[in-house]
Amino acid sequence: MRIVAIFPLLCAFVAFVLSLLCIFASSKTGYLENADILTLNTSMLGEFSVNTSSTSGGSSWLSSIEGDIQGDINGLINDVAKSLNIHDFYSAHLLDYCEGYYTPSPLSNATSQPSKNVTSCSNHTAFFTFDPTAILQNELKPGTNLSELKWPSTIEDAIVAIETASKVMFVLYCIGVGFAGLAFIGAFVGFLEAGRLSAAFNVMLDLMAFLSLGIASAIVTATSTKVVNTINQYGSDIGIAAYQGSTFLGMTWAATVLMLVAAVGWLIECCIGRKKHASRMDEK
């Protein structure tokens, strides 16, 4: 047995698990909800319109909302969101999106912080692309249109721009998970059997997993940054905000780094094995 193979074996196993979790986060309602790629906060959507409708002569449904809302700012935000028939947040994952409400309130105060309460998730779909414009339009009360809320068209433009990249990202994650799984199996075989051939084979598997996961991680980081920045830049006037999923990014980059570490470990073992072989030849 090759004891030094334990380290790259563990690296490959952890990377395999992390990459699987990246793909199947939110496989059921509330499962790994914090591992979202990004979250769209719509809890304050429409508040700007409500505050200005009385002076701008807005549509009647906004005026009725203004008349119905009473109380403090927390109550205002909750009532606006419910009157629009939308949820407080929409979190995007690799295969679907989830929606729900912040509890106890969308805003933090001295005694409590808002937490996500997921109410439902969409069906798992390969090559899924998060489209907040379509999602919100489908959920708005009948007769209400996003254009009435001055929804920025630049948000939809940003989603369209990254659609192809999102599909490539999904393929690369699948390839990366496959090679990470093969790397784990190869590392186990390399642990049981010594030899430079098995070490070289594991280097190849680890590098393929590293490249696949690395490119996928770079794409998801770039696309989520683009969407979040666009939403925050153009959506703040109508009360929407977006946040990158730090947990997801941490998992995907951790899996990438672990596969690189495993490849380096096997490469060192391959070089050490070659030196040992050369030393034995010299002794003969």
C-alpha positions in Angstrom: 0.0 0.0 0.0 1.1 3.6 -0.7 0.5 5.6 2.5 1.3 8.9 0.9 -1.7 8.4 -1.4 -4.0 9.0 1.5 -3.7 12.8 1.2 -4.6 13.1 -2.5 -7.3 10.5 -1.9 -9.0 12.7 0.7 -8.6 15.8 -1.4 -10.3 14.0 -4.4 -13.1 12.7 -2.1 -13.8 16.1 -0.5 -13.7 17.9 -3.9 -16.1 15.3 -5.3 -18.6 15.8 -2.5 -18.3 19.6 -2.7 -18.9 19.7 -6.5 -21.9 17.4 -6.1 -23.3 19.8 -3.5 -22.8 22.7 -5.9 -25.0 21.0 -8.4 -27.7 19.5 -6.2 -28.1 22.4 -3.6 -31.8 23.0 -3.1 -32.6 19.4 -4.4 -35.5 19.7 -1.9 -37.1 22.7 -0.3 -34.7 24.3 2.2 -31.8 21.9 1.5 -28.6 23.9 1.4 -30.5 27.0 0.7 -27.5 29.1 1.8 -25.5 27.6 -1.1 -27.2 29.7 -3.7 -25.4 31.3 -6.6 -27.1 34.7 -6.0 -30.2 36.0 -4.2 -32.6 38.6 -5.5 -34.2 40.6 -2.7 -37.6 41.9 -3.8 -39.0 42.6 -0.3 -38.9 46.4 -1.0 -40.1 46.2 -4.6 -42.8 48.8 -5.2 -42.0 50.8 -2.1 -40.6 53.7 -4.3 -43.7 53.6 -6.4 -46.0 53.7 -3.4 -44.1 56.6 -1.9 -44.4 58.6 -5.1 -47.7 57.4 -6.5 -49.7 60.1 -4.7 -47.7 62.9 -6.3 -47.1 61.3 -9.7 -50.7 60.3 -10.4 -49.8 56.6 -10.6 -52.2 53.7 -11.4 -55.1 53.0 -9.2 -53.9 49.7 -7.8 -50.8 51.4 -6.4 -53.0 54.1 -4.8 -55.1 51.4 -3.1 -52.0 49.8 -1.7 -50.9 53.1 -0.3 -54.3 53.5 1.4 -54.2 50.0 2.9 -50.7 50.2 4.4 -50.5 51.3 8.0 -47.9 51.1 10.7 -44.2 51.1 10.8 -41.7 50.5 8.0 -41.5 46.7 8.4 -45.3 46.5 8.0 -45.1 48.7 4.9 -42.5 46.5 3.2 -44.4 43.3 4.0 -47.7 44.7 2.8 -46.3 46.0 -0.4 -44.7 42.7 -1.3 -47.9 40.8 -0.5 -50.1 43.2 -2.4 -47.9 42.7 -5.5 -48.3 39.0 -5.0 -44.5 38.4 -4.9 -42.1 36.8 -2.5 -39.4 38.5 -0.5 -36.5 36.8 -2.2 -35.6 34.5 -5.1 -32.4 32.5 -4.8 -30.8 31.1 -7.9 -29.1 27.6 -8.0 -27.5 25.7 -10.7 -30.6 23.6 -11.5 -33.4 25.7 -10.2 -34.5 28.7 -8.1 -36.2 28.9 -4.7 -38.5 31.6 -3.3 -39.8 32.5 0.1 -40.1 35.2 2.8 -37.7 36.8 5.3 -38.6 36.1 8.9 -39.4 37.8 11.2 -39.0 40.8 8.9 -37.1 41.8 5.8 -35.2 44.4 7.8 -32.8 43.8 10.7 -33.2 45.5 14.0 -31.6 45.6 17.5 -33.2 42.3 18.5 -33.4 40.2 15.4 -31.9 39.5 12.0 -33.9 38.4 8.9 -33.6 34.8 7.9 -34.8 33.0 4.8 -37.9 30.9 5.0 -38.1 29.0 1.7 -41.7 28.2 0.7 -41.1 26.5 -2.7 -38.5 25.7 -5.4 -38.9 25.3 -9.1 -38.4 21.9 -10.9 -34.8 20.8 -11.5 -33.9 21.7 -15.0 -30.6 21.0 -16.9 -29.2 24.1 -18.5 -31.3 26.3 -16.1 -31.0 30.1 -16.5 -32.3 32.3 -13.7 -34.6 34.9 -15.3 -36.0 37.2 -12.6 -37.9 39.3 -15.1 -40.0 36.3 -16.3 -40.4 34.9 -12.7 -41.7 38.1 -11.2 -44.0 38.9 -14.1 -45.6 35.4 -13.8 -46.1 36.0 -10.0 -47.5 39.6 -10.1 -51.2 40.0 -9.5 -53.4 39.9 -12.6 -53.4 43.2 -14.5 -50.1 44.3 -13.0 -47.0 44.7 -15.2 -43.4 45.1 -14.3 -43.2 48.2 -16.5 -45.6 49.9 -14.0 -42.9 49.4 -11.4 -40.2 50.9 -13.8 -38.4 47.5 -14.0 -35.1 48.2 -15.7 -34.6 46.5 -19.1 -30.9 46.4 -18.5 -31.5 43.5 -16.0 -33.0 41.4 -18.7 -30.2 42.3 -21.1 -27.7 41.1 -18.5 -29.5 37.8 -18.1 -29.6 37.2 -21.9 -25.9 38.0 -22.1 -24.9 35.3 -19.7 -27.4 32.6 -20.9 -24.8 30.7 -23.1 -22.2 31.0 -20.4 -24.7 29.4 -17.9 -25.2 26.4 -20.1 -21.4 25.9 -20.6 -21.0 26.2 -16.9 -23.5 23.4 -16.3 -21.7 21.1 -18.7 -18.3 21.9 -17.1 -19.7 21.1 -13.6 -20.9 17.7 -14.8 -17.6 17.0 -16.4 -15.8 18.1 -13.3 -17.9 16.0 -11.0 -17.3 13.0 -13.3 -13.5 13.4 -13.3 -13.5 14.1 -9.5 -15.3 10.8 -9.0 -12.8 9.0 -11.3 -10.0 10.7 -9.5 -11.2 9.4 -6.1 -11.5 5.9 -7.5 -8.0 6.2 -9.1 -6.6 7.5 -5.9 -8.0 4.5 -4.0 -6.4 2.2 -6.6 -3.1 4.1 -6.3 -3.3 3.7 -2.5 -3.5 -0.1 -2.9 -0.9 -0.4 -5.6 2.4 1.4 -5.9 4.0 2.4 -9.2 4.6 5.5 -11.3 2.0 4.5 -13.9 -0.9 4.8 -11.4 0.6 8.1 -10.1 0.8 9.5 -13.6 -2.7 8.4 -14.4 -4.0 10.1 -11.2 -2.2 13.3 -12.2 -4.1 13.3 -15.5 -7.5 12.7 -13.8 -6.9 15.3 -11.1 -5.8 17.9 -13.7 -8.9 17.2 -15.8 -11.1 17.7 -12.8 -9.2 20.8 -11.8 -9.5 22.4 -15.2 -13.3 21.6 -15.5 -14.1 22.8 -12.1 -11.8 25.8 -12.3 -13.3 27.1 -15.6 -16.8 26.4 -14.2 -16.0 28.3 -11.0 -14.6 31.2 -13.0 -17.7 31.4 -15.2 -20.1 31.3 -12.2 -18.1 33.9 -10.4 -18.0 36.2 -13.4 -21.7 35.8 -14.4 -23.0 36.2 -10.9 -20.9 39.3 -10.4 -22.2 40.8 -13.6 -25.9 40.1 -12.7 -25.5 41.2 -9.1 -23.8 44.5 -10.1 -26.4 45.2 -12.8 -29.3 44.6 -10.5 -27.8 46.7 -7.7 -26.9 49.5 -10.1 -30.2 49.8 -12.0 -32.6 48.3 -9.5 -32.0 50.3 -6.4 -34.4 53.0 -7.5 -37.3 50.5 -7.5 -36.3 48.8 -4.2 -34.5 45.6 -5.4 -31.1 44.3 -4.5 -29.0 41.2 -5.2 -26.3 39.4 -3.3 -23.7 36.8 -4.4 -23.8 33.5 -2.7 -20.5 33.3 -0.8 -21.2 29.8 0.4 -21.5 28.5 -3.2 -18.5 30.3 -4.3 -16.5 29.0 -1.4 -17.5 25.4 -2.1 -16.8 25.6 -5.8 -13.4 27.2 -5.4 -12.5 24.9 -2.6 -13.3 21.9 -4.8 -11.1 23.4 -7.5 -8.1 24.0 -5.2 -8.4 20.5 -3.7 -8.2 18.9 -7.1 -5.1 21.0 -7.9 -3.5 20.0 -4.5 -4.3 16.3 -5.3 -2.6 16.6 -8.7 0.5 18.2 -7.2 0.6 15.4 -4.6 0.5 12.7 -7.3 3.0 14.6 -9.4 5.4 14.7 -6.4 4.8 11.0 -5.8 5.5 10.3 -9.5 8.8 12.2 -9.4 9.8 10.5 -6.1 9.0 7.1 -7.6 11.1 7.9 -10.6 14.1 8.8 -8.4 13.7 5.7 -6.3 13.6 3.6 -9.5 16.8 5.4 -10.8 18.5 4.7 -7.4 17.7 1.0 -7.6 19.1 0.9 -11.1 22.3 2.5 -10.0 22.7 0.1 -7.2 22.5 -2.8 -9.6 
